[in-house]
Amino acid sequence: MLTLYQRDDCHLCDLALLELARAGVSDFDSVYIDGDAALEARYGLRVPVLRDPRSSRELGWPFDAAHVRQFLARP
């Protein structure tokens, strides 16, 4: 299952959610990095980030529905 790393009250994260919906992605976990020192160190200024834990690949913002579909199509 995909993971979307995001922050509370994040306008870009809201836009990322819209692009995931446009790409037809509905099955993913939302992980809020606020208050988690390790996640803030890793993703702090980069959120939103879509991660595929199976391959460890990440898609950082900015992305649109087409980018998401391409990301999912790659092995």
Contacts in CASP RR format, 6 or more apart in sequence:
PFRMAT RR
TARGET T0000
AUTHOR 0000-0000-0000
METHOD contacts of the structure
MODEL  1
MLTLYQRDDCHLCDLALLELARAGVSDFDSVYIDGDAALEARYGLRVPVL
RDPRSSRELGWPFDAAHVRQFLARP
1 27 0 8 1.000
1 28 0 8 1.000
1 29 0 8 1.000
1 53 0 8 1.000
2 25 0 8 1.000
2 27 0 8 1.000
2 28 0 8 1.000
2 29 0 8 1.000
2 50 0 8 1.000
2 51 0 8 1.000
2 52 0 8 1.000
2 53 0 8 1.000
3 28 0 8 1.000
3 29 0 8 1.000
3 30 0 8 1.000
3 31 0 8 1.000
3 50 0 8 1.000
3 51 0 8 1.000
3 53 0 8 1.000
4 13 0 8 1.000
4 16 0 8 1.000
4 17 0 8 1.000
4 20 0 8 1.000
4 28 0 8 1.000
4 29 0 8 1.000
4 30 0 8 1.000
4 31 0 8 1.000
4 48 0 8 1.000
4 49 0 8 1.000
4 50 0 8 1.000
4 51 0 8 1.000
5 31 0 8 1.000
5 33 0 8 1.000
5 39 0 8 1.000
5 43 0 8 1.000
5 47 0 8 1.000
5 48 0 8 1.000
5 49 0 8 1.000
5 50 0 8 1.000
5 51 0 8 1.000
6 13 0 8 1.000
6 16 0 8 1.000
6 30 0 8 1.000
6 31 0 8 1.000
6 32 0 8 1.000
6 33 0 8 1.000
6 47 0 8 1.000
6 48 0 8 1.000
7 13 0 8 1.000
7 32 0 8 1.000
7 33 0 8 1.000
7 34 0 8 1.000
7 44 0 8 1.000
7 47 0 8 1.000
8 32 0 8 1.000
8 34 0 8 1.000
10 47 0 8 1.000
10 48 0 8 1.000
12 47 0 8 1.000
12 48 0 8 1.000
12 61 0 8 1.000
12 62 0 8 1.000
13 47 0 8 1.000
13 48 0 8 1.000
16 48 0 8 1.000
16 50 0 8 1.000
16 61 0 8 1.000
16 63 0 8 1.000
19 63 0 8 1.000
19 64 0 8 1.000
19 65 0 8 1.000
19 67 0 8 1.000
19 68 0 8 1.000
20 26 0 8 1.000
20 28 0 8 1.000
20 50 0 8 1.000
20 65 0 8 1.000
20 68 0 8 1.000
22 64 0 8 1.000
22 65 0 8 1.000
23 65 0 8 1.000
23 66 0 8 1.000
23 68 0 8 1.000
23 69 0 8 1.000
23 72 0 8 1.000
24 65 0 8 1.000
25 68 0 8 1.000
25 72 0 8 1.000
28 50 0 8 1.000
31 39 0 8 1.000
33 39 0 8 1.000
33 40 0 8 1.000
33 42 0 8 1.000
33 43 0 8 1.000
33 44 0 8 1.000
33 47 0 8 1.000
34 40 0 8 1.000
43 49 0 8 1.000
46 60 0 8 1.000
46 61 0 8 1.000
47 61 0 8 1.000
48 60 0 8 1.000
48 61 0 8 1.000
49 58 0 8 1.000
49 59 0 8 1.000
49 60 0 8 1.000
49 61 0 8 1.000
50 58 0 8 1.000
50 59 0 8 1.000
50 60 0 8 1.000
50 63 0 8 1.000
50 68 0 8 1.000
50 71 0 8 1.000
51 57 0 8 1.000
51 58 0 8 1.000
51 59 0 8 1.000
52 58 0 8 1.000
52 71 0 8 1.000
52 72 0 8 1.000
55 75 0 8 1.000
57 71 0 8 1.000
57 74 0 8 1.000
59 67 0 8 1.000
59 68 0 8 1.000
59 71 0 8 1.000
63 71 0 8 1.000
END
